Amino acid sequence: MKNKVGNKRKRELGTNGGLMMRLADIDLTQRLNRAEYQEKLSQLQLAHLQYQAMMIEKDVAIIMVFEGWDASGKGGAIKRITEKLDPRTYEVHPIGAPTPIELQHHYMRRFWVRLPRHGQMALFDRSWYGRVLVERVEKLCEKEAWRRAYREINEFERLLLDDKTLLLKFFLHISPEEQLKRFKDREENPYKRWKITSEDWRNRDKWAEYHKAIDEMLEKTHTATAPWYLIPFEDKKYGRIRIMEIILQRYKRFFKYVL
């Protein structure tokens, strides 16, 4: 019984922003049926719309960061969060490889220029954490540079939080088996084929290296004021609702205690 309680506690820590954050702690078996999903989604989208109005009224900024495995469901989660919101007050930033001009500047510059002004929201589909993930694993920067980035990122986020900004960070976790299933579905579905590239397959071959980099990222950048939320996304319906529930919880705390 003691081991069962301990394992349950680990899973809770992983999904609720606790102090000990590792991918191995996440329970990927959680599911949500379609009827319950549709009901909760409608309720949460309405609640989010109401807080969007409060964001404008209180003149604060909201930033959401979405990291995760390829095909984990980042785009789908962002779509459900934003589809009922006023499109004039948010912007989604899909982050890819830096341009030649961006490479001439500090890596954080291209994120600074995308930050929302007060009364606005920005959602990052991948983010500045690429420095300690893809750039680290693919050796696109020196080891000293990505190791230094943990401190730079924490300082950057501290500045955001001090400037009337709510920062939410999500990592979407799936198993390698589920990723393979989704990759094959993308290849076979003509409407999804554009989502899969040779780079996705190449990254998959480095699963263990990325797993190690992700765990270290979580350990070094999970803070009391800017916690990571690890979301099981083996079932997309469950993952989307879990993210939206966490956002709503953070909205309530932010607008009640921070302002």
N, C-alpha and C positions, 0 to 999 in steps of 0.2 A: 504493500500500500504506500509506503514512504516513497519508493521510486516513482510510482505513478503520479503522486502529488508533485514531486520534483520535476518530472518531465512536463507536467501540465504548466507549472510555473515558468519553465523555460519558454514554452510556446507563447505564453501570455506576454513575456518580456519582449519576445521578438516582434509581436504585432502591435504592442501598445507603447513602444518607445521607452523600454526599460533600460537599465544601465548596461546589461550584458547583451551585446548584439552580435549574433553569429547566424549565418544562413542555416546551419545545421539545427538550430532551435525552432525552425518554422514548420508548422504542421500543414502539409500540403493536401491533406485529405478533406479539408472543409469544403462543403458544397451548399448551394442554395437552389431551390427549385424555381422554375420560371415564374409561376404565379406570385410567389413571395417576392421574387426579384422585381417584377413589374410594379407591384404595390409599393415596395420600399423606394424604388427609383423615383417614382412620381412624387412621393412625399418629400424626399430629400432634395430633389430639384427645385421644388417650390420653396423649401426652407433656404436653400442657397441663394435663390433669387432675392429673397427678403434681406439676407445679409449683404448682398451686393449693393442694395440701396443704402444700407447703413455704412458700407465702405465709402460710398460717395459722400454721404452726409457728414461723416466724421473726418473725411479727407485723409485717409490712410492708404498705404499701398499693401498689396498682397502678392506674394511670390510663391509659386508652387514648383517644386523640382521633381521631375520623374526620371529615375534611373531604373535599369533592369536589364535582364537578359534580352537578346534579340528574340522577337516574337513573343515577349512576355505579356504584351497588351497595353503598353503605354498610350498609344494613340487612341485606342478604344476607350480607355478610362478618361482621357482628356475630353473626348467627344461627349461622353455622358455628363461630365461636370459642366461643360459650357453650353450645351445645345439649347438650354432654356434661358440662358443669361442674356442680358443686353449686350449685343456684340460691340457696341461703341466703347465699352469700358474694360475690355480685356484683349490681350494679344497672346497668341501661341507662337513660341519660338522653337521650331525643329532645328536642333543643332547638329551640323555635320562637320566635316573636316574644315579647318581654318583656310581662308583664302590666302594667296601670296601676300597681299597687303596686310592682312591680319597677322601673319607670321612675322612681320617686321616690328610688331609691338609686343608688349607683355601679354601673356595668354589671357589675363583677366579683362583686358580692355574690351574685347568683343562682347563681354557680358555686361560690363558697366553701361555701354551704350544702349543695351536692350532693357535696362531696368525700368519698371513702371514709375510714372510720377504719382504723387499722392492722389487718391481717388480712382486709381487704376489697378488692374491685375495683370500679371504676366505668368504664363505657364511655360516651363522649359521642358521640352521633350529631349532629354539629355542636357548636360550642363557643364559647369566648370569642373565637375568631378571627372570629366574625361582625362584631366591631367594625371590623376592617380589610378585610372583604369586603363582605357585604350592606349594612351600615350605611354604609360608604364609598360604594359604587356607587350605592345608592338615596338617598344624601344624607339619611340619617336622623340624622346627627350632624354637627357642624361639622368642617371640615377639620383644625383644630387638635386636636380631640379624637381623631380616628382616627390622626393622625400621632403623637400622644403615646402612643397605646395600644401601639405596638411596645415601647417601654421598659417600660411597665407590665406587659405580658405576659411579657417576659423576666425581670423581677424576680419576678413571681408564680410562674413555673415554677422559678426558682432556689430559692425558699422551699420548694416541694414536694420538690425533689430533696434538699434539706438535711434533710428530715424523713422519712427512710426510705421514700421513695416512688419507684417506677419509673414514669417517664412515657414513653409511646410515642405518636408523632404520625404519622398517615398521611394522605396526600392521594391520592385515587383519581382518576385521569386517564382521560378518554375523548375521542374526537374528536367534533366537532359532528355529523358524519354518523351516528355510532353513537348519540348522544343522540337525534337525530330518530327513528331507527328504534325506539328504546325508548319514546319518547313515543307514537308511533303504536300500538305494541303495547299499551301501557297503555290507550289510548283504546278499542281494539277488544276487549280481553279484559275481560269483566264482573267477573272476580275481581281485576283489577288497576286498574280504572277509578278507584278511590278514591285511587290514588297520583298521579294527574295533575290539576293545577289550572290555572286561567288564569294564576296567578302563575308557574308553571313556564315557560309559553310566553313570558310577558313577560320573564323573566330571560334566556331564550335569545336574545332580541333584543339583549341587552347582552353578548354573549359576549366581544367584544374588550375591553370595560371590565373585566369580571371577570378575564379572562386577565392583564391588566396588574396588577390588584390582587393576584392570586394570586402572580405572580412577585415582586412587591415584598414581600409577606408572607413568602415563602420566604427571600428575601435577608436580611431584617431579623430573622427569628426562628428561623433555622436555626443552632443553636449546637452546640458539641462535646458538651455534656452533655444537650441536648434537641434532637437532630437531627430533621429531617423525613425521612420516607420517602415518595418518590413512587412510586406503584404503578400500572403500566399495567393498566387494567380493561376494555379493549376485549373481552377474553375473560375472563368472570367467573371461570371455573374457575382460570385461571392466576393471576389477581389474588388470589383467596382463599387459595390455597396459598402464594403469595409472602408475603402478610401474616403468615400463621401461621408460616412458616419464620423470618421476621424476629423475631417475638415470641419464638419458642423460642430463637433466638440471644441475644437480649437477656436472657431469663431466665437462661440459663447464665452469662453475664457478670455479671449483677447479683448472683446468689446466690453466685457464686464469689469475687468481688472486693470487693463493696460491704459485705457483712456479715461 
